[in-house]
Amino acid sequence: MFAGVLKLLTKKRRKMIKKHIITCTVILALLVMAKVFAYNMPQAAKSLLKEEKNTTTTDTVTQKIEEPVSLMAQLNFAEESLPQGDAKVERKMKKILAAFNYSHLQTNRLHRKAAEWFPVIEPILAAYGIPEDFKYVPLVESGLREGVSPKGATGFWQFMPGTARSFGLKVNSKVDERKNLRKSTVAAAKYIKALYCVFDNWTLVAAAYNVGDNHMQKQIDRQNQDNYFKMKLNRETAGYVYKLISMKAILEHPAKYGYKAPKELLAYNAEKAASAAE
């Protein structure tokens, strides 16, 4: 009987030992997992921090790459852009733009005339649906020189007598309305609108204004080309749109090109910007 009791006690002790072993094993496993987790957390945090730094660096590099804007991308005429990546066009644009720099012209005359003429010209162009950039035409045509051209053109918009009469201006020995800013601008707006009906492109319209619609159409047909910047034209017409763009640049950003714009033009531009914001 004693032996049976001993055997029973031994059996219970074995079960208790087994339970202790299982419990210890579970505790040990949990301790190991806790250590592994504690080790991996800082590593994961470091990895995440490194990834964030890399992302920030990449974004910064991307921003730096995207920041520079080429001169050609900044310039346009009547919202028609210059061809990008064309070295010949870019070279010519820079050359003519440099010719309009204050260091070359040495006068603020263009800015003074702009302050005087634009308040009259802009509303008329808008009324006829003409892009505002055509307000630079009179400055290119007669801003630096006045009088009659060798071919007989005169006035703010340098109309030939026949063209002026065709668009409602009086030109005779007593009266010459080409020299009246308001009336000649109305005539110019009508003429420009008529040219657009023919060419359907404002850059070509500007070139045709300079050389004449018939001559321009002949060159388009002869060259089988209607991209102004790729056409072979006479020297004056080939540089005409470049001059308009240059005039626009020095009037919109005078300080950039060495000018000190008169107070009248600055005040007019500020008033115009305020009206546009409203």
C-alpha positions in Angstrom: 0.0 0.0 0.0 2.9 2.4 0.8 4.4 1.6 -2.5 1.1 2.5 -4.2 0.9 5.8 -2.4 4.5 6.6 -3.3 3.8 5.7 -6.9 0.8 8.1 -6.9 2.8 10.9 -5.4 5.6 10.4 -8.0 3.0 10.6 -10.8 1.6 13.9 -9.4 5.1 15.3 -9.0 5.8 14.5 -12.6 2.7 16.2 -13.8 3.6 19.3 -11.7 7.1 19.3 -13.1 5.7 19.0 -16.6 3.4 22.0 -16.0 6.3 24.1 -14.6 8.4 23.2 -17.7 5.6 24.3 -20.0 5.1 27.5 -18.1 8.8 28.3 -18.1 9.0 27.6 -21.8 6.1 30.0 -22.5 7.7 32.7 -20.3 11.1 32.2 -22.0 9.5 32.4 -25.4 7.7 35.6 -24.5 11.0 37.1 -23.1 12.8 36.2 -26.4 9.9 37.7 -28.5 10.0 40.9 -26.3 13.7 41.3 -26.8 13.4 40.8 -30.6 10.5 43.3 -30.7 12.5 45.8 -28.6 15.5 45.4 -31.0 13.4 45.7 -34.2 11.5 48.9 -33.1 14.5 51.3 -33.2 15.7 49.7 -36.4 12.2 50.2 -38.0 12.2 53.8 -36.7 15.6 54.4 -38.1 14.6 52.9 -41.5 11.4 55.0 -41.6 13.4 58.2 -40.7 15.9 57.4 -43.4 13.2 56.8 -45.9 11.6 60.2 -45.0 14.9 61.9 -45.4 15.4 60.4 -48.8 11.9 61.4 -49.8 12.5 65.0 -48.6 15.9 65.1 -50.4 14.3 63.8 -53.6 11.5 66.4 -53.4 14.1 69.2 -52.8 16.2 68.0 -55.8 13.0 67.9 -57.9 12.0 71.4 -56.9 15.5 72.7 -57.7 15.3 71.0 -61.1 11.9 72.5 -61.8 12.7 76.0 -60.7 14.7 77.4 -63.6 12.5 78.7 -66.4 14.2 79.5 -69.7 14.0 82.9 -71.3 12.1 81.6 -74.2 9.4 80.0 -72.0 8.8 83.4 -70.4 8.3 85.3 -73.7 5.3 85.2 -76.0 3.2 87.4 -78.3 -0.6 87.5 -77.9 -0.3 84.3 -75.9 1.4 82.5 -78.8 4.7 81.0 -77.5 8.1 81.0 -79.2 9.3 77.7 -80.4 11.2 75.9 -77.7 14.6 74.3 -78.3 15.3 76.3 -81.5 18.8 77.7 -81.0 18.5 80.0 -84.0 15.3 81.6 -82.7 16.7 81.9 -79.2 19.9 83.5 -80.5 17.9 86.1 -82.5 15.5 86.8 -79.6 18.4 87.5 -77.2 20.1 89.7 -79.7 17.1 91.9 -80.4 16.1 92.0 -76.7 19.7 93.3 -75.9 19.1 96.0 -78.5 16.1 97.2 -76.5 18.1 97.3 -73.2 18.6 100.7 -71.6 22.3 100.4 -71.9 21.8 100.4 -75.7 18.9 102.9 -76.2 19.8 105.3 -73.3 16.3 106.8 -73.1 13.1 106.3 -71.2 11.1 107.8 -74.0 9.3 104.5 -74.8 8.0 104.2 -71.2 6.8 107.8 -71.2 4.9 107.3 -74.4 3.5 104.1 -73.2 2.1 105.9 -70.1 0.5 108.4 -72.4 -0.8 106.1 -75.2 -1.9 102.9 -73.5 -4.9 104.3 -71.7 -6.3 105.3 -75.1 -5.2 102.2 -77.1 -6.1 99.4 -74.7 -9.9 99.9 -74.5 -10.2 100.3 -78.3 -8.3 97.0 -78.9 -10.4 95.2 -76.3 -13.6 96.5 -77.9 -12.6 94.9 -81.3 -11.4 91.7 -79.7 -7.7 92.3 -80.5 -5.1 90.9 -78.1 -3.6 93.6 -75.9 -0.1 92.9 -77.0 -0.8 94.8 -80.3 -0.6 98.0 -78.2 3.2 97.7 -78.6 2.9 98.1 -82.4 2.8 102.0 -82.3 5.8 102.0 -80.0 7.8 99.8 -82.5 6.5 101.8 -85.5 6.9 105.3 -84.2 8.0 105.3 -80.6 11.6 106.2 -81.3 11.1 108.0 -84.6 8.4 110.3 -86.0 7.7 111.7 -89.5 6.9 110.0 -92.8 8.6 106.8 -93.9 10.3 106.6 -97.4 7.2 104.8 -98.6 4.7 107.4 -97.3 3.6 105.8 -94.0 3.1 108.1 -91.1 1.3 108.5 -87.7 1.1 106.4 -84.6 0.4 103.2 -86.5 2.4 104.1 -89.6 -0.5 103.8 -92.1 0.0 104.1 -95.8 -2.4 106.7 -97.2 -4.4 104.1 -99.2 -4.8 101.7 -96.2 -5.7 104.5 -93.9 -8.5 105.6 -96.2 -9.7 102.0 -96.6 -10.3 101.8 -92.9 -12.1 105.2 -92.5 -9.4 107.8 -91.9 -9.3 111.1 -93.7 -6.0 111.7 -95.4 -5.7 114.8 -97.6 -3.9 118.1 -97.9 -5.8 119.6 -95.0 -6.5 116.7 -92.7 -4.4 113.6 -91.8 -6.2 111.5 -89.2 -3.2 109.0 -89.1 -1.8 111.5 -86.6 -4.9 111.3 -84.3 -4.2 108.6 -81.7 -7.8 107.6 -81.0 -9.0 107.6 -84.6 -5.9 105.8 -86.0 -6.2 103.2 -83.3 -9.8 102.4 -84.3 -8.6 102.1 -87.9 -5.7 99.8 -86.8 -8.1 97.6 -84.8 -10.3 97.2 -87.9 -7.3 96.4 -90.1 -5.8 93.9 -87.6 -9.2 92.1 -87.2 -9.4 91.9 -91.0 -5.9 90.4 -91.2 -6.8 87.8 -88.6 -9.7 86.7 -90.7 -7.1 85.9 -93.4 -4.3 84.4 -91.4 -6.0 83.0 -88.3 -2.8 83.5 -86.3 -1.8 86.6 -84.3 2.0 86.3 -85.0 1.3 86.1 -88.8 -1.1 89.0 -88.4 1.7 91.1 -86.8 4.1 90.2 -89.6 1.5 91.0 -92.2 0.8 94.4 -90.6 4.4 95.2 -91.2 4.9 93.8 -94.7 1.3 93.8 -96.1 -1.2 91.1 -96.4 -0.7 90.3 -100.1 3.1 89.9 -99.7 2.7 87.8 -96.6 0.3 85.5 -98.3 2.6 85.1 -101.3 5.5 84.1 -99.0 3.3 81.5 -97.2 2.2 80.0 -100.5 5.7 80.1 -102.0 7.5 78.6 -99.0 4.6 76.3 -98.1 5.1 77.4 -94.5 2.9 79.3 -92.1 5.1 79.3 -89.0 6.5 82.9 -88.8 9.6 81.8 -86.9 10.6 79.3 -89.7 9.8 81.5 -92.7 12.4 83.4 -94.7 11.3 87.0 -94.9 12.9 90.4 -95.5 15.1 91.7 -92.7 12.6 94.1 -91.3 9.6 91.7 -91.2 11.8 88.8 -90.0 12.7 90.8 -86.9 9.3 92.6 -86.4 7.6 90.1 -84.0 10.9 89.8 -82.1 10.8 93.6 -81.6 7.2 93.5 -80.4 8.1 90.8 -77.8 11.2 92.9 -76.8 9.1 96.0 -76.4 6.6 94.0 -74.2 9.5 92.7 -72.1 11.1 96.1 -71.3 7.7 97.7 -70.5 6.5 94.9 -68.3 9.8 94.4 -66.5 11.7 97.8 -66.9 14.1 97.3 -64.0 15.2 93.9 -65.4 16.4 95.7 -68.5 18.0 98.7 -66.8 15.1 101.2 -67.1 13.6 103.3 -64.4 9.9 103.5 -65.4 8.2 106.9 -65.1 5.8 107.3 -62.2 2.9 107.7 -64.6 3.4 104.3 -66.1 3.9 102.6 -62.7 0.7 104.2 -61.5 -1.2 103.2 -64.6 0.1 99.6 -64.3 -0.8 99.4 -60.6 -4.3 100.8 -61.3 -4.7 98.3 -64.1 -3.6 95.3 -61.9 -6.0 96.4 -59.2 -8.9 96.5 -61.7 -8.0 93.1 -63.0 -7.9 91.6 -59.4 -11.5 92.9 -58.9 
